[in-house]
Amino acid sequence: MKTPKTKEELIDRVVDQIKLDVRCGDYSAIQELMKLCPVENLIAFLPEVDWRHFTHLVTEEYLKKEKDESAS
């Protein structure tokens, strides 16, 4: 297997690993990876009909970030 040289190749390798983890029933690494994703991206991944259930999280995330920045 050749070494990934581009971000697209890296993404492809990560997707392959995610597929393997899912087949094995291991979701822990996927959940940890998703914790690093912006809330907006996670919401956008869902079907549009589900967005309204989570849009409040965008405001909560923004307010938390503002609070953290003002404490610095």
mmCIF file as Biopython writes it, N, C-alpha, C and O atoms, coordinates in Angstrom:
data_model
#
loop_
_atom_site.group_PDB
_atom_site.id
_atom_site.type_symbol
_atom_site.label_atom_id
_atom_site.label_alt_id
_atom_site.label_comp_id
_atom_site.label_asym_id
_atom_site.label_entity_id
_atom_site.label_seq_id
_atom_site.pdbx_PDB_ins_code
_atom_site.Cartn_x
_atom_site.Cartn_y
_atom_site.Cartn_z
_atom_site.occupancy
_atom_site.B_iso_or_equiv
_atom_site.auth_seq_id
_atom_site.auth_asym_id
_atom_site.pdbx_PDB_model_num
ATOM 1   N N  . MET A ? 1  ? 0.840   -1.183 0.000  1.0 0.0 1  A 1 
ATOM 2   C CA . MET A ? 1  ? 0.000   0.000  0.000  1.0 0.0 1  A 1 
ATOM 3   C C  . MET A ? 1  ? 0.880   1.239  0.000  1.0 0.0 1  A 1 
ATOM 4   O O  . MET A ? 1  ? 1.797   1.359  0.812  1.0 0.0 1  A 1 
ATOM 5   N N  . LYS A ? 2  ? 0.595   2.164  -0.917 1.0 0.0 2  A 1 
ATOM 6   C CA . LYS A ? 2  ? 1.437   3.359  -0.988 1.0 0.0 2  A 1 
ATOM 7   C C  . LYS A ? 2  ? 1.083   4.346  0.121  1.0 0.0 2  A 1 
ATOM 8   O O  . LYS A ? 2  ? -0.032  4.342  0.643  1.0 0.0 2  A 1 
ATOM 9   N N  . THR A ? 3  ? 2.032   5.173  0.463  1.0 0.0 3  A 1 
ATOM 10  C CA . THR A ? 3  ? 1.852   6.161  1.503  1.0 0.0 3  A 1 
ATOM 11  C C  . THR A ? 3  ? 1.005   7.324  0.985  1.0 0.0 3  A 1 
ATOM 12  O O  . THR A ? 3  ? 1.296   7.848  -0.091 1.0 0.0 3  A 1 
ATOM 13  N N  . PRO A ? 4  ? -0.042  7.749  1.720  1.0 0.0 4  A 1 
ATOM 14  C CA . PRO A ? 4  ? -0.859  8.883  1.275  1.0 0.0 4  A 1 
ATOM 15  C C  . PRO A ? 4  ? -0.018  10.151 1.164  1.0 0.0 4  A 1 
ATOM 16  O O  . PRO A ? 4  ? 0.800   10.443 2.036  1.0 0.0 4  A 1 
ATOM 17  N N  . LYS A ? 5  ? -0.224  10.891 0.097  1.0 0.0 5  A 1 
ATOM 18  C CA . LYS A ? 5  ? 0.550   12.109 -0.115 1.0 0.0 5  A 1 
ATOM 19  C C  . LYS A ? 5  ? -0.332  13.350 -0.149 1.0 0.0 5  A 1 
ATOM 20  O O  . LYS A ? 5  ? 0.170   14.472 -0.074 1.0 0.0 5  A 1 
ATOM 21  N N  . THR A ? 6  ? -1.635  13.158 -0.262 1.0 0.0 6  A 1 
ATOM 22  C CA . THR A ? 6  ? -2.548  14.297 -0.317 1.0 0.0 6  A 1 
ATOM 23  C C  . THR A ? 6  ? -3.588  14.170 0.791  1.0 0.0 6  A 1 
ATOM 24  O O  . THR A ? 6  ? -3.777  13.095 1.361  1.0 0.0 6  A 1 
ATOM 25  N N  . LYS A ? 7  ? -4.245  15.257 1.081  1.0 0.0 7  A 1 
ATOM 26  C CA . LYS A ? 7  ? -5.306  15.233 2.081  1.0 0.0 7  A 1 
ATOM 27  C C  . LYS A ? 7  ? -6.429  14.303 1.628  1.0 0.0 7  A 1 
ATOM 28  O O  . LYS A ? 7  ? -7.016  13.596 2.446  1.0 0.0 7  A 1 
ATOM 29  N N  . GLU A ? 8  ? -6.727  14.300 0.342  1.0 0.0 8  A 1 
ATOM 30  C CA . GLU A ? 8  ? -7.778  13.425 -0.179 1.0 0.0 8  A 1 
ATOM 31  C C  . GLU A ? 8  ? -7.428  11.951 0.054  1.0 0.0 8  A 1 
ATOM 32  O O  . GLU A ? 8  ? -8.294  11.158 0.422  1.0 0.0 8  A 1 
ATOM 33  N N  . GLU A ? 9  ? -6.174  11.591 -0.159 1.0 0.0 9  A 1 
ATOM 34  C CA . GLU A ? 9  ? -5.737  10.215 0.092  1.0 0.0 9  A 1 
ATOM 35  C C  . GLU A ? 9  ? -5.812  9.887  1.582  1.0 0.0 9  A 1 
ATOM 36  O O  . GLU A ? 9  ? -6.177  8.774  1.958  1.0 0.0 9  A 1 
ATOM 37  N N  . LEU A ? 10 ? -5.471  10.848 2.418  1.0 0.0 10 A 1 
ATOM 38  C CA . LEU A ? 10 ? -5.573  10.659 3.863  1.0 0.0 10 A 1 
ATOM 39  C C  . LEU A ? 10 ? -7.030  10.430 4.251  1.0 0.0 10 A 1 
ATOM 40  O O  . LEU A ? 10 ? -7.335  9.524  5.026  1.0 0.0 10 A 1 
ATOM 41  N N  . ILE A ? 11 ? -7.919  11.246 3.717  1.0 0.0 11 A 1 
ATOM 42  C CA . ILE A ? 11 ? -9.349  11.097 4.003  1.0 0.0 11 A 1 
ATOM 43  C C  . ILE A ? 11 ? -9.833  9.720  3.566  1.0 0.0 11 A 1 
ATOM 44  O O  . ILE A ? 11 ? -10.578 9.065  4.294  1.0 0.0 11 A 1 
ATOM 45  N N  . ASP A ? 12 ? -9.420  9.284  2.400  1.0 0.0 12 A 1 
ATOM 46  C CA . ASP A ? 12 ? -9.819  7.957  1.915  1.0 0.0 12 A 1 
ATOM 47  C C  . ASP A ? 12 ? -9.357  6.853  2.870  1.0 0.0 12 A 1 
ATOM 48  O O  . ASP A ? 12 ? -10.101 5.910  3.139  1.0 0.0 12 A 1 
ATOM 49  N N  . ARG A ? 13 ? -8.142  6.972  3.375  1.0 0.0 13 A 1 
ATOM 50  C CA . ARG A ? 13 ? -7.620  5.969  4.321  1.0 0.0 13 A 1 
ATOM 51  C C  . ARG A ? 13 ? -8.407  5.995  5.629  1.0 0.0 13 A 1 
ATOM 52  O O  . ARG A ? 13 ? -8.696  4.949  6.210  1.0 0.0 13 A 1 
ATOM 53  N N  . VAL A ? 14 ? -8.750  7.195  6.083  1.0 0.0 14 A 1 
ATOM 54  C CA . VAL A ? 14 ? -9.540  7.320  7.315  1.0 0.0 14 A 1 
ATOM 55  C C  . VAL A ? 14 ? -10.925 6.709  7.114  1.0 0.0 14 A 1 
ATOM 56  O O  . VAL A ? 14 ? -11.418 6.004  7.994  1.0 0.0 14 A 1 
ATOM 57  N N  . VAL A ? 15 ? -11.557 6.967  5.973  1.0 0.0 15 A 1 
ATOM 58  C CA . VAL A ? 15 ? -12.869 6.385  5.677  1.0 0.0 15 A 1 
ATOM 59  C C  . VAL A ? 15 ? -12.774 4.860  5.665  1.0 0.0 15 A 1 
ATOM 60  O O  . VAL A ? 15 ? -13.654 4.181  6.193  1.0 0.0 15 A 1 
ATOM 61  N N  . ASP A ? 16 ? -11.726 4.324  5.074  1.0 0.0 16 A 1 
ATOM 62  C CA . ASP A ? 16 ? -11.538 2.873  5.074  1.0 0.0 16 A 1 
ATOM 63  C C  . ASP A ? 16 ? -11.427 2.331  6.507  1.0 0.0 16 A 1 
ATOM 64  O O  . ASP A ? 16 ? -11.979 1.277  6.821  1.0 0.0 16 A 1 
ATOM 65  N N  . GLN A ? 17 ? -10.720 3.050  7.356  1.0 0.0 17 A 1 
ATOM 66  C CA . GLN A ? 17 ? -10.578 2.621  8.752  1.0 0.0 17 A 1 
ATOM 67  C C  . GLN A ? 17 ? -11.916 2.706  9.477  1.0 0.0 17 A 1 
ATOM 68  O O  . GLN A ? 17 ? -12.245 1.831  10.277 1.0 0.0 17 A 1 
ATOM 69  N N  . ILE A ? 18 ? -12.681 3.747  9.205  1.0 0.0 18 A 1 
ATOM 70  C CA . ILE A ? 18 ? -14.012 3.889  9.807  1.0 0.0 18 A 1 
ATOM 71  C C  . ILE A ? 18 ? -14.893 2.709  9.407  1.0 0.0 18 A 1 
ATOM 72  O O  . ILE A ? 18 ? -15.590 2.136  10.245 1.0 0.0 18 A 1 
ATOM 73  N N  . LYS A ? 19 ? -14.860 2.347  8.128  1.0 0.0 19 A 1 
ATOM 74  C CA . LYS A ? 19 ? -15.648 1.198  7.660  1.0 0.0 19 A 1 
ATOM 75  C C  . LYS A ? 19 ? -15.246 -0.076 8.403  1.0 0.0 19 A 1 
ATOM 76  O O  . LYS A ? 19 ? -16.102 -0.858 8.815  1.0 0.0 19 A 1 
ATOM 77  N N  . LEU A ? 20 ? -13.949 -0.277 8.570  1.0 0.0 20 A 1 
ATOM 78  C CA . LEU A ? 20 ? -13.461 -1.456 9.289  1.0 0.0 20 A 1 
ATOM 79  C C  . LEU A ? 20 ? -13.925 -1.443 10.739 1.0 0.0 20 A 1 
ATOM 80  O O  . LEU A ? 20 ? -14.390 -2.458 11.258 1.0 0.0 20 A 1 
ATOM 81  N N  . ASP A ? 21 ? -13.797 -0.289 11.392 1.0 0.0 21 A 1 
ATOM 82  C CA . ASP A ? 21 ? -14.238 -0.170 12.785 1.0 0.0 21 A 1 
ATOM 83  C C  . ASP A ? 21 ? -15.728 -0.470 12.919 1.0 0.0 21 A 1 
ATOM 84  O O  . ASP A ? 21 ? -16.140 -1.154 13.856 1.0 0.0 21 A 1 
ATOM 85  N N  . VAL A ? 22 ? -16.541 0.038  11.985 1.0 0.0 22 A 1 
ATOM 86  C CA . VAL A ? 22 ? -17.983 -0.192 12.027 1.0 0.0 22 A 1 
ATOM 87  C C  . VAL A ? 22 ? -18.284 -1.680 11.859 1.0 0.0 22 A 1 
ATOM 88  O O  . VAL A ? 22 ? -19.115 -2.235 12.578 1.0 0.0 22 A 1 
ATOM 89  N N  . ARG A ? 23 ? -17.612 -2.317 10.920 1.0 0.0 23 A 1 
ATOM 90  C CA . ARG A ? 23 ? -17.815 -3.762 10.727 1.0 0.0 23 A 1 
ATOM 91  C C  . ARG A ? 23 ? -17.488 -4.546 11.995 1.0 0.0 23 A 1 
ATOM 92  O O  . ARG A ? 23 ? -18.103 -5.575 12.275 1.0 0.0 23 A 1 
ATOM 93  N N  . CYS A ? 24 ? -16.519 -4.050 12.757 1.0 0.0 24 A 1 
ATOM 94  C CA . CYS A ? 24 ? -16.122 -4.720 14.001 1.0 0.0 24 A 1 
ATOM 95  C C  . CYS A ? 24 ? -16.975 -4.269 15.188 1.0 0.0 24 A 1 
ATOM 96  O O  . CYS A ? 24 ? -16.821 -4.788 16.294 1.0 0.0 24 A 1 
ATOM 97  N N  . GLY A ? 25 ? -17.869 -3.309 14.966 1.0 0.0 25 A 1 
ATOM 98  C CA . GLY A ? 25 ? -18.721 -2.815 16.040 1.0 0.0 25 A 1 
ATOM 99  C C  . GLY A ? 25 ? -18.033 -1.855 16.981 1.0 0.0 25 A 1 
ATOM 100 O O  . GLY A ? 25 ? -18.526 -1.614 18.082 1.0 0.0 25 A 1 
ATOM 101 N N  . ASP A ? 26 ? -16.906 -1.303 16.576 1.0 0.0 26 A 1 
ATOM 102 C CA . ASP A ? 26 ? -16.139 -0.375 17.418 1.0 0.0 26 A 1 
ATOM 103 C C  . ASP A ? 26 ? -16.372 1.059  16.938 1.0 0.0 26 A 1 
ATOM 104 O O  . ASP A ? 26 ? -15.901 1.453  15.871 1.0 0.0 26 A 1 
ATOM 105 N N  . TYR A ? 27 ? -17.094 1.817  17.729 1.0 0.0 27 A 1 
ATOM 106 C CA . TYR A ? 27 ? -17.432 3.189  17.364 1.0 0.0 27 A 1 
ATOM 107 C C  . TYR A ? 27 ? -16.670 4.220  18.184 1.0 0.0 27 A 1 
ATOM 108 O O  . TYR A ? 27 ? -16.841 5.418  17.960 1.0 0.0 27 A 1 
ATOM 109 N N  . SER A ? 28 ? -15.849 3.801  19.112 1.0 0.0 28 A 1 
ATOM 110 C CA . SER A ? 28 ? -15.191 4.729  20.041 1.0 0.0 28 A 1 
ATOM 111 C C  . SER A ? 28 ? -14.291 5.737  19.338 1.0 0.0 28 A 1 
ATOM 112 O O  . SER A ? 28 ? -14.343 6.925  19.657 1.0 0.0 28 A 1 
ATOM 113 N N  . ALA A ? 29 ? -13.474 5.300  18.398 1.0 0.0 29 A 1 
ATOM 114 C CA . ALA A ? 29 ? -12.584 6.235  17.697 1.0 0.0 29 A 1 
ATOM 115 C C  . ALA A ? 29 ? -13.381 7.203  16.826 1.0 0.0 29 A 1 
ATOM 116 O O  . ALA A ? 29 ? -13.018 8.372  16.693 1.0 0.0 29 A 1 
ATOM 117 N N  . ILE A ? 30 ? -14.462 6.713  16.239 1.0 0.0 30 A 1 
ATOM 118 C CA . ILE A ? 30 ? -15.309 7.563  15.405 1.0 0.0 30 A 1 
ATOM 119 C C  . ILE A ? 30 ? -15.959 8.645  16.267 1.0 0.0 30 A 1 
ATOM 120 O O  . ILE A ? 30 ? -16.018 9.807  15.865 1.0 0.0 30 A 1 
ATOM 121 N N  . GLN A ? 31 ? -16.441 8.270  17.438 1.0 0.0 31 A 1 
ATOM 122 C CA . GLN A ? 31 ? -17.054 9.239  18.343 1.0 0.0 31 A 1 
ATOM 123 C C  . GLN A ? 31 ? -16.040 10.289 18.789 1.0 0.0 31 A 1 
ATOM 124 O O  . GLN A ? 31 ? -16.365 11.474 18.861 1.0 0.0 31 A 1 
ATOM 125 N N  . GLU A ? 32 ? -14.827 9.866  19.087 1.0 0.0 32 A 1 
ATOM 126 C CA . GLU A ? 32 ? -13.785 10.821 19.490 1.0 0.0 32 A 1 
ATOM 127 C C  . GLU A ? 32 ? -13.460 11.782 18.343 1.0 0.0 32 A 1 
ATOM 128 O O  . GLU A ? 32 ? -13.263 12.975 18.572 1.0 0.0 32 A 1 
ATOM 129 N N  . LEU A ? 33 ? -13.405 11.273 17.127 1.0 0.0 33 A 1 
ATOM 130 C CA . LEU A ? 33 ? -13.143 12.116 15.967 1.0 0.0 33 A 1 
ATOM 131 C C  . LEU A ? 33 ? -14.264 13.142 15.775 1.0 0.0 33 A 1 
ATOM 132 O O  . LEU A ? 33 ? -14.003 14.305 15.467 1.0 0.0 33 A 1 
ATOM 133 N N  . MET A ? 34 ? -15.495 12.708 15.956 1.0 0.0 34 A 1 
ATOM 134 C CA . MET A ? 34 ? -16.631 13.611 15.770 1.0 0.0 34 A 1 
ATOM 135 C C  . MET A ? 34 ? -16.693 14.697 16.838 1.0 0.0 34 A 1 
ATOM 136 O O  . MET A ? 34 ? -17.234 15.775 16.592 1.0 0.0 34 A 1 
ATOM 137 N N  . LYS A ? 35 ? -16.148 14.424 18.017 1.0 0.0 35 A 1 
ATOM 138 C CA . LYS A ? 35 ? -16.113 15.450 19.071 1.0 0.0 35 A 1 
ATOM 139 C C  . LYS A ? 35 ? -15.269 16.654 18.644 1.0 0.0 35 A 1 
ATOM 140 O O  . LYS A ? 35 ? -15.457 17.763 19.144 1.0 0.0 35 A 1 
ATOM 141 N N  . LEU A ? 36 ? -14.341 16.423 17.720 1.0 0.0 36 A 1 
ATOM 142 C CA . LEU A ? 36 ? -13.481 17.506 17.244 1.0 0.0 36 A 1 
ATOM 143 C C  . LEU A ? 36 ? -14.100 18.296 16.096 1.0 0.0 36 A 1 
ATOM 144 O O  . LEU A ? 36 ? -13.579 19.340 15.707 1.0 0.0 36 A 1 
ATOM 145 N N  . CYS A ? 37 ? -15.199 17.805 15.560 1.0 0.0 37 A 1 
ATOM 146 C CA . CYS A ? 37 ? -15.873 18.474 14.435 1.0 0.0 37 A 1 
ATOM 147 C C  . CYS A ? 37 ? -16.726 19.631 14.943 1.0 0.0 37 A 1 
ATOM 148 O O  . CYS A ? 37 ? -17.339 19.525 16.005 1.0 0.0 37 A 1 
ATOM 149 N N  . PRO A ? 38 ? -16.772 20.726 14.201 1.0 0.0 38 A 1 
ATOM 150 C CA . PRO A ? 38 ? -17.677 21.812 14.578 1.0 0.0 38 A 1 
ATOM 151 C C  . PRO A ? 38 ? -19.130 21.332 14.575 1.0 0.0 38 A 1 
ATOM 152 O O  . PRO A ? 38 ? -19.529 20.528 13.733 1.0 0.0 38 A 1 
ATOM 153 N N  . VAL A ? 39 ? -19.907 21.837 15.525 1.0 0.0 39 A 1 
ATOM 154 C CA . VAL A ? 39 ? -21.312 21.465 15.655 1.0 0.0 39 A 1 
ATOM 155 C C  . VAL A ? 39 ? -22.054 21.667 14.330 1.0 0.0 39 A 1 
ATOM 156 O O  . VAL A ? 39 ? -22.884 20.843 13.947 1.0 0.0 39 A 1 
ATOM 157 N N  . GLU A ? 40 ? -21.752 22.761 13.638 1.0 0.0 40 A 1 
ATOM 158 C CA . GLU A ? 40 ? -22.427 23.057 12.371 1.0 0.0 40 A 1 
ATOM 159 C C  . GLU A ? 40 ? -22.211 21.938 11.354 1.0 0.0 40 A 1 
ATOM 160 O O  . GLU A ? 40 ? -23.131 21.591 10.614 1.0 0.0 40 A 1 
ATOM 161 N N  . ASN A ? 41 ? -21.018 21.378 11.312 1.0 0.0 41 A 1 
ATOM 162 C CA . ASN A ? 41 ? -20.712 20.301 10.370 1.0 0.0 41 A 1 
ATOM 163 C C  . ASN A ? 41 ? -21.471 19.027 10.726 1.0 0.0 41 A 1 
ATOM 164 O O  . ASN A ? 41 ? -21.966 18.328 9.841  1.0 0.0 41 A 1 
ATOM 165 N N  . LEU A ? 42 ? -21.564 18.728 12.008 1.0 0.0 42 A 1 
ATOM 166 C CA . LEU A ? 42 ? -22.298 17.536 12.435 1.0 0.0 42 A 1 
ATOM 167 C C  . LEU A ? 42 ? -23.777 17.670 12.085 1.0 0.0 42 A 1 
ATOM 168 O O  . LEU A ? 42 ? -24.388 16.726 11.584 1.0 0.0 42 A 1 
ATOM 169 N N  . ILE A ? 43 ? -24.346 18.836 12.346 1.0 0.0 43 A 1 
ATOM 170 C CA . ILE A ? 43 ? -25.752 19.072 12.017 1.0 0.0 43 A 1 
ATOM 171 C C  . ILE A ? 43 ? -25.966 18.948 10.519 1.0 0.0 43 A 1 
ATOM 172 O O  . ILE A ? 43 ? -26.931 18.322 10.081 1.0 0.0 43 A 1 
ATOM 173 N N  . ALA A ? 44 ? -25.088 19.532 9.737  1.0 0.0 44 A 1 
ATOM 174 C CA . ALA A ? 44 ? -25.234 19.511 8.275  1.0 0.0 44 A 1 
ATOM 175 C C  . ALA A ? 44 ? -25.136 18.096 7.704  1.0 0.0 44 A 1 
ATOM 176 O O  . ALA A ? 44 ? -25.652 17.833 6.618  1.0 0.0 44 A 1 
ATOM 177 N N  . PHE A ? 45 ? -24.493 17.202 8.409  1.0 0.0 45 A 1 
ATOM 178 C CA . PHE A ? 45 ? -24.373 15.813 7.953  1.0 0.0 45 A 1 
ATOM 179 C C  . PHE A ? 45 ? -25.707 15.073 8.043  1.0 0.0 45 A 1 
ATOM 180 O O  . PHE A ? 45 ? -25.951 14.124 7.297  1.0 0.0 45 A 1 
ATOM 181 N N  . LEU A ? 46 ? -26.555 15.510 8.952  1.0 0.0 46 A 1 
ATOM 182 C CA . LEU A ? 46 ? -27.855 14.866 9.147  1.0 0.0 46 A 1 
ATOM 183 C C  . LEU A ? 46 ? -28.832 15.244 8.038  1.0 0.0 46 A 1 
ATOM 184 O O  . LEU A ? 46 ? -28.628 16.239 7.342  1.0 0.0 46 A 1 
ATOM 185 N N  . PRO A ? 47 ? -29.893 14.453 7.874  1.0 0.0 47 A 1 
ATOM 186 C CA . PRO A ? 47 ? -30.946 14.874 6.938  1.0 0.0 47 A 1 
ATOM 187 C C  . PRO A ? 47 ? -31.526 16.216 7.397  1.0 0.0 47 A 1 
ATOM 188 O O  . PRO A ? 47 ? -31.663 16.463 8.595  1.0 0.0 47 A 1 
ATOM 189 N N  . GLU A ? 48 ? -31.856 17.060 6.457  1.0 0.0 48 A 1 
ATOM 190 C CA . GLU A ? 48 ? -32.318 18.421 6.768  1.0 0.0 48 A 1 
ATOM 191 C C  . GLU A ? 48 ? -33.513 18.429 7.728  1.0 0.0 48 A 1 
ATOM 192 O O  . GLU A ? 48 ? -33.657 19.357 8.525  1.0 0.0 48 A 1 
ATOM 193 N N  . VAL A ? 49 ? -34.345 17.434 7.661  1.0 0.0 49 A 1 
ATOM 194 C CA . VAL A ? 49 ? -35.517 17.367 8.533  1.0 0.0 49 A 1 
ATOM 195 C C  . VAL A ? 49 ? -35.120 17.289 10.014 1.0 0.0 49 A 1 
ATOM 196 O O  . VAL A ? 49 ? -35.911 17.661 10.881 1.0 0.0 49 A 1 
ATOM 197 N N  . ASP A ? 50 ? -33.924 16.818 10.307 1.0 0.0 50 A 1 
ATOM 198 C CA . ASP A ? 50 ? -33.463 16.689 11.691 1.0 0.0 50 A 1 
ATOM 199 C C  . ASP A ? 50 ? -32.716 17.915 12.215 1.0 0.0 50 A 1 
ATOM 200 O O  . ASP A ? 50 ? -32.467 18.012 13.416 1.0 0.0 50 A 1 
ATOM 201 N N  . TRP A ? 51 ? -32.363 18.831 11.357 1.0 0.0 51 A 1 
ATOM 202 C CA . TRP A ? 51 ? -31.551 19.983 11.767 1.0 0.0 51 A 1 
ATOM 203 C C  . TRP A ? 51 ? -32.183 20.766 12.915 1.0 0.0 51 A 1 
ATOM 204 O O  . TRP A ? 51 ? -31.492 21.176 13.847 1.0 0.0 51 A 1 
ATOM 205 N N  . ARG A ? 52 ? -33.488 20.970 12.846 1.0 0.0 52 A 1 
ATOM 206 C CA . ARG A ? 52 ? -34.152 21.830 13.838 1.0 0.0 52 A 1 
ATOM 207 C C  . ARG A ? 52 ? -33.996 21.303 15.263 1.0 0.0 52 A 1 
ATOM 208 O O  . ARG A ? 52 ? -34.098 22.074 16.217 1.0 0.0 52 A 1 
ATOM 209 N N  . HIS A ? 53 ? -33.756 20.024 15.417 1.0 0.0 53 A 1 
ATOM 210 C CA . HIS A ? 53 ? -33.603 19.443 16.748 1.0 0.0 53 A 1 
ATOM 211 C C  . HIS A ? 53 ? -32.267 19.802 17.400 1.0 0.0 53 A 1 
ATOM 212 O O  . HIS A ? 53 ? -32.097 19.632 18.607 1.0 0.0 53 A 1 
ATOM 213 N N  . PHE A ? 54 ? -31.328 20.296 16.604 1.0 0.0 54 A 1 
ATOM 214 C CA . PHE A ? 54 ? -29.976 20.529 17.120 1.0 0.0 54 A 1 
ATOM 215 C C  . PHE A ? 54 ? -29.455 21.949 16.911 1.0 0.0 54 A 1 
ATOM 216 O O  . PHE A ? 54 ? -28.352 22.263 17.359 1.0 0.0 54 A 1 
ATOM 217 N N  . THR A ? 55 ? -30.213 22.810 16.248 1.0 0.0 55 A 1 
ATOM 218 C CA . THR A ? 55 ? -29.701 24.151 15.953 1.0 0.0 55 A 1 
ATOM 219 C C  . THR A ? 55 ? -29.390 24.956 17.208 1.0 0.0 55 A 1 
ATOM 220 O O  . THR A ? 55 ? -28.543 25.848 17.164 1.0 0.0 55 A 1 
ATOM 221 N N  . HIS A ? 56 ? -30.047 24.667 18.315 1.0 0.0 56 A 1 
ATOM 222 C CA . HIS A ? 56 ? -29.742 25.372 19.564 1.0 0.0 56 A 1 
ATOM 223 C C  . HIS A ? 56 ? -28.290 25.143 19.999 1.0 0.0 56 A 1 
ATOM 224 O O  . HIS A ? 56 ? -27.714 25.966 20.710 1.0 0.0 56 A 1 
ATOM 225 N N  . LEU A ? 57 ? -27.713 24.038 19.575 1.0 0.0 57 A 1 
ATOM 226 C CA . LEU A ? 57 ? -26.323 23.743 19.942 1.0 0.0 57 A 1 
ATOM 227 C C  . LEU A ? 57 ? -25.343 24.717 19.305 1.0 0.0 57 A 1 
ATOM 228 O O  . LEU A ? 57 ? -24.266 24.958 19.850 1.0 0.0 57 A 1 
ATOM 229 N N  . VAL A ? 58 ? -25.704 25.274 18.169 1.0 0.0 58 A 1 
ATOM 230 C CA . VAL A ? 58 ? -24.833 26.252 17.508 1.0 0.0 58 A 1 
ATOM 231 C C  . VAL A ? 58 ? -24.681 27.470 18.406 1.0 0.0 58 A 1 
ATOM 232 O O  . VAL A ? 58 ? -23.569 27.963 18.596 1.0 0.0 58 A 1 
ATOM 233 N N  . THR A ? 59 ? -25.775 27.957 18.957 1.0 0.0 59 A 1 
ATOM 234 C CA . THR A ? 59 ? -25.737 29.114 19.852 1.0 0.0 59 A 1 
ATOM 235 C C  . THR A ? 59 ? -24.984 28.781 21.130 1.0 0.0 59 A 1 
ATOM 236 O O  . THR A ? 59 ? -24.174 29.583 21.595 1.0 0.0 59 A 1 
ATOM 237 N N  . GLU A ? 60 ? -25.237 27.612 21.704 1.0 0.0 60 A 1 
ATOM 238 C CA . GLU A ? 60 ? -24.537 27.206 22.920 1.0 0.0 60 A 1 
ATOM 239 C C  . GLU A ? 60 ? -23.032 27.132 22.691 1.0 0.0 60 A 1 
ATOM 240 O O  . GLU A ? 60 ? -22.252 27.568 23.537 1.0 0.0 60 A 1 
ATOM 241 N N  . GLU A ? 61 ? -22.624 26.581 21.552 1.0 0.0 61 A 1 
ATOM 242 C CA . GLU A ? 61 ? -21.199 26.461 21.222 1.0 0.0 61 A 1 
ATOM 243 C C  . GLU A ? 61 ? -20.570 27.847 21.078 1.0 0.0 61 A 1 
ATOM 244 O O  . GLU A ? 61 ? -19.461 28.083 21.557 1.0 0.0 61 A 1 
ATOM 245 N N  . TYR A ? 62 ? -21.286 28.768 20.413 1.0 0.0 62 A 1 
ATOM 246 C CA . TYR A ? 62 ? -20.789 30.129 20.226 1.0 0.0 62 A 1 
ATOM 247 C C  . TYR A ? 62 ? -20.639 30.830 21.583 1.0 0.0 62 A 1 
ATOM 248 O O  . TYR A ? 62 ? -19.623 31.476 21.838 1.0 0.0 62 A 1 
ATOM 249 N N  . LEU A ? 63 ? -21.634 30.704 22.437 1.0 0.0 63 A 1 
ATOM 250 C CA . LEU A ? 63 ? -21.581 31.374 23.739 1.0 0.0 63 A 1 
ATOM 251 C C  . LEU A ? 63 ? -20.451 30.809 24.601 1.0 0.0 63 A 1 
ATOM 252 O O  . LEU A ? 63 ? -19.786 31.560 25.315 1.0 0.0 63 A 1 
ATOM 253 N N  . LYS A ? 64 ? -20.230 29.499 24.543 1.0 0.0 64 A 1 
ATOM 254 C CA . LYS A ? 64 ? -19.137 28.882 25.289 1.0 0.0 64 A 1 
ATOM 255 C C  . LYS A ? 64 ? -17.794 29.411 24.796 1.0 0.0 64 A 1 
ATOM 256 O O  . LYS A ? 64 ? -16.909 29.710 25.597 1.0 0.0 64 A 1 
ATOM 257 N N  . LYS A ? 65 ? -17.646 29.525 23.483 1.0 0.0 65 A 1 
ATOM 258 C CA . LYS A ? 65 ? -16.404 30.022 22.904 1.0 0.0 65 A 1 
ATOM 259 C C  . LYS A ? 65 ? -16.162 31.469 23.334 1.0 0.0 65 A 1 
ATOM 260 O O  . LYS A ? 65 ? -15.042 31.830 23.697 1.0 0.0 65 A 1 
ATOM 261 N N  . GLU A ? 66 ? -17.205 32.294 23.292 1.0 0.0 66 A 1 
ATOM 262 C CA . GLU A ? 66 ? -17.081 33.686 23.714 1.0 0.0 66 A 1 
ATOM 263 C C  . GLU A ? 66 ? -16.667 33.782 25.185 1.0 0.0 66 A 1 
ATOM 264 O O  . GLU A ? 66 ? -15.816 34.596 25.544 1.0 0.0 66 A 1 
ATOM 265 N N  . LYS A ? 67 ? -17.273 32.948 26.029 1.0 0.0 67 A 1 
ATOM 266 C CA . LYS A ? 67 ? -16.953 32.949 27.456 1.0 0.0 67 A 1 
ATOM 267 C C  . LYS A ? 67 ? -15.499 32.546 27.683 1.0 0.0 67 A 1 
ATOM 268 O O  . LYS A ? 67 ? -14.799 33.161 28.487 1.0 0.0 67 A 1 
ATOM 269 N N  . ASP A ? 68 ? -15.048 31.515 26.976 1.0 0.0 68 A 1 
ATOM 270 C CA . ASP A ? 68 ? -13.666 31.046 27.101 1.0 0.0 68 A 1 
ATOM 271 C C  . ASP A ? 68 ? -12.675 32.128 26.663 1.0 0.0 68 A 1 
ATOM 272 O O  . ASP A ? 68 ? -11.639 32.320 27.298 1.0 0.0 68 A 1 
ATOM 273 N N  . GLU A ? 69 ? -12.999 32.831 25.580 1.0 0.0 69 A 1 
ATOM 274 C CA . GLU A ? 69 ? -12.106 33.875 25.068 1.0 0.0 69 A 1 
ATOM 275 C C  . GLU A ? 69 ? -12.049 35.068 26.018 1.0 0.0 69 A 1 
ATOM 276 O O  . GLU A ? 69 ? -10.988 35.672 26.179 1.0 0.0 69 A 1 
ATOM 277 N N  . SER A ? 70 ? -13.155 35.417 26.643 1.0 0.0 70 A 1 
ATOM 278 C CA . SER A ? 70 ? -13.161 36.566 27.548 1.0 0.0 70 A 1 
ATOM 279 C C  . SER A ? 70 ? -12.453 36.241 28.864 1.0 0.0 70 A 1 
ATOM 280 O O  . SER A ? 70 ? -11.985 37.147 29.553 1.0 0.0 70 A 1 
ATOM 281 N N  . ALA A ? 71 ? -12.373 34.961 29.216 1.0 0.0 71 A 1 
ATOM 282 C CA . ALA A ? 71 ? -11.682 34.559 30.444 1.0 0.0 71 A 1 
ATOM 283 C C  . ALA A ? 71 ? -10.164 34.589 30.265 1.0 0.0 71 A 1 
ATOM 284 O O  . ALA A ? 71 ? -9.420  34.597 31.245 1.0 0.0 71 A 1 
ATOM 285 N N  . SER A ? 72 ? -9.710  34.606 29.011 1.0 0.0 72 A 1 
ATOM 286 C CA . SER A ? 72 ? -8.265  34.590 28.746 1.0 0.0 72 A 1 
ATOM 287 C C  . SER A ? 72 ? -7.619  35.924 28.956 1.0 0.0 72 A 1 
ATOM 288 O O  . SER A ? 72 ? -6.410  36.060 28.771 1.0 0.0 72 A 1 
#
